[in-house]
């Protein structure tokens, strides 16, 4: 199974390859990636390590393996993963969420920079929403940096609406936009 890679049209952004991520080429993206939903207590050290590599490729500073393991150990935590394929232990995308009663929060959503634009984020949100909806979750919340236009557009496309703002919430001074989706059924 081929690795998830952007087409040459999407690689023209001039970004250098990130550690442990695939360098861009003209291969078509692997849209048949494997989706796995795992409760926090079933996540092994290898998966937590792979999740930490992906998180650091997407955010600065990214979370390390210990931080992700602590988040995954929280009651109600679940990790939703798109792998690159059976022969590649790197992750194409992941979504970490935590549920309590009939509400849940997306803690983080990461898509490998070279896999963006292929619908992986939307797919993870859909699968997570269906899974949590079956478990009784009716409302989903998240926070996103105001300057992250792509993520805000993704969340709007997935039915989230802005309900608030936390001024200068992030270390760089950016505001956090609070969003909610209330139709998880």
BELSULSUL-V253790 format. One record per residue. N is the residue number from 0. SS is DSSP state (h for helix, s for strand, l for the rest). PHI is phi in degrees with one decimal (none if undefined). D_CENTER is the distance of its C-alpha to the mean C-alpha in Angstrom with 1 decimal. Layout:
BEGIN
n: {N:N}
ss: {SS:SS}
phi: {PHI:PHI}
d_center: {D_CENTER:D_CENTER}
END
This chain:
BEGIN
n: {0:1:2:3:4:5:6:7:8:9:10:11:12:13:14:15:16:17:18:19:20:21:22:23:24:25:26:27:28:29:30:31:32:33:34:35:36:37:38:39:40:41:42:43:44:45:46:47:48:49:50:51:52:53:54:55:56:57:58:59:60:61:62:63:64:65:66:67:68:69:70:71:72:73:74:75:76:77:78:79:80:81:82:83:84:85:86:87:88:89:90:91:92:93:94:95:96:97:98:99:100:101:102:103:104:105:106:107:108:109:110:111:112:113:114:115:116:117:118:119:120:121:122:123:124:125:126:127:128:129:130:131:132:133:134:135:136:137:138:139:140:141:142:143:144:145:146:147:148:149:150:151:152:153:154:155:156:157:158:159:160:161:162:163:164:165:166:167:168:169:170:171:172:173:174:175:176:177:178:179:180:181:182:183:184}
ss: {l:l:l:l:l:l:l:h:h:h:h:l:l:l:l:l:l:l:l:l:l:l:l:l:l:l:l:l:l:l:l:l:l:l:s:s:s:s:s:h:h:h:l:l:h:h:h:h:h:h:h:h:h:h:h:h:h:h:l:l:l:l:l:l:h:h:h:h:h:h:h:h:l:l:l:l:s:s:s:s:s:s:s:l:l:l:l:l:l:l:s:s:s:s:s:s:s:s:s:s:l:l:s:s:s:s:s:s:s:s:s:l:l:l:l:l:l:l:l:h:h:h:h:h:h:h:h:h:h:h:h:h:h:h:l:l:l:l:s:s:s:s:s:s:s:l:l:l:h:h:h:h:h:h:h:h:h:l:l:l:s:s:s:s:s:s:l:l:l:l:l:l:l:l:l:s:s:s:s:s:s:l:l:l:l}
phi: {none:-72.2:-70.1:-75.6:-140.8:-72.2:-75.7:-59.7:-59.9:-88.6:-93.6:-77.7:-80.3:77.5:-78.5:-73.6:-60.0:-89.5:-56.3:61.1:-120.0:-73.6:-74.4:-69.8:-151.1:-95.4:-69.5:-69.9:-68.3:-85.5:-91.2:-102.4:-63.0:-86.8:-102.4:-132.5:-106.9:-130.0:-69.1:-51.6:-73.7:-100.4:-80.3:-82.9:-61.8:-64.4:-69.9:-62.4:-66.2:-63.9:-64.8:-66.2:-60.4:-64.6:-61.7:-67.2:-72.6:-103.4:-132.1:-130.4:-80.1:-87.2:-81.6:-91.4:-60.0:-64.3:-64.2:-66.1:-61.5:-64.8:-64.0:-69.8:-80.6:-66.4:-57.8:83.1:-77.2:-146.1:-114.0:-111.5:-129.6:-112.0:-88.2:-84.0:141.3:-63.8:-97.4:-136.5:-86.1:-80.2:-95.7:-84.9:-161.9:-151.8:-136.0:-108.4:-132.2:-137.1:-111.4:-148.0:56.9:-102.3:-126.5:-145.9:-131.3:-80.8:-82.8:-156.2:-133.5:-128.7:-124.9:-48.0:-53.1:-88.9:-113.1:-68.9:85.2:-112.4:83.6:-68.2:-61.6:-62.7:-63.8:-63.9:-62.0:-62.1:-63.1:-62.8:-61.5:-63.9:-62.8:-69.2:-60.1:-64.3:-89.7:99.6:-72.7:-116.2:-132.2:-123.4:-119.6:-161.3:-123.0:-139.8:-62.9:-57.6:-78.4:-89.7:-61.2:-62.9:-66.5:-61.4:-65.3:-58.4:-64.7:-60.8:-61.8:-93.8:94.5:-82.2:-127.1:-69.6:-124.7:-177.3:-146.5:-110.9:-68.1:48.9:-72.5:-88.7:-57.3:-83.4:91.9:-69.5:-77.9:-98.7:-95.4:-94.8:-127.0:-139.7:-125.8:-115.2:-127.0:-76.0:-72.1}
d_center: {22.0:21.1:18.1:15.4:16.9:17.4:20.8:23.3:23.1:19.6:20.4:23.1:21.2:22.9:20.0:21.1:19.3:17.1:18.0:16.9:15.4:17.5:20.0:20.2:23.0:24.2:22.9:21.2:17.6:17.2:16.1:17.2:14.4:14.5:12.4:12.9:12.6:13.9:15.4:15.3:18.9:18.4:15.9:18.2:18.5:17.6:14.2:13.7:15.1:12.9:9.7:11.7:12.6:9.3:8.5:12.1:11.8:9.4:11.1:14.7:15.6:12.7:12.9:15.3:15.7:17.9:15.7:12.9:15.8:17.1:14.1:14.0:17.7:17.7:19.2:17.0:13.8:11.8:9.1:8.0:8.1:9.3:12.0:14.2:17.2:19.8:21.4:18.4:16.6:13.9:10.3:9.3:5.6:4.0:3.6:6.7:9.3:13.0:15.9:19.5:22.2:21.3:18.4:14.8:12.3:8.6:8.7:5.4:2.1:3.2:5.6:9.0:11.5:13.8:11.8:10.9:13.2:13.2:11.5:8.6:6.2:9.3:10.1:7.3:8.3:11.8:12.0:10.7:13.1:15.8:15.6:15.7:18.3:20.5:20.4:21.8:18.9:20.1:18.3:14.6:14.1:11.7:12.7:11.9:14.1:17.0:17.1:13.6:15.2:12.7:10.0:13.0:14.3:11.3:11.5:15.3:15.2:13.5:16.4:15.4:18.3:19.0:21.0:21.4:21.0:21.2:23.4:22.7:20.0:18.3:20.4:20.9:22.4:19.8:19.7:16.9:16.8:16.6:15.6:16.5:16.6:19.7:20.2:18.3:21.3}
END
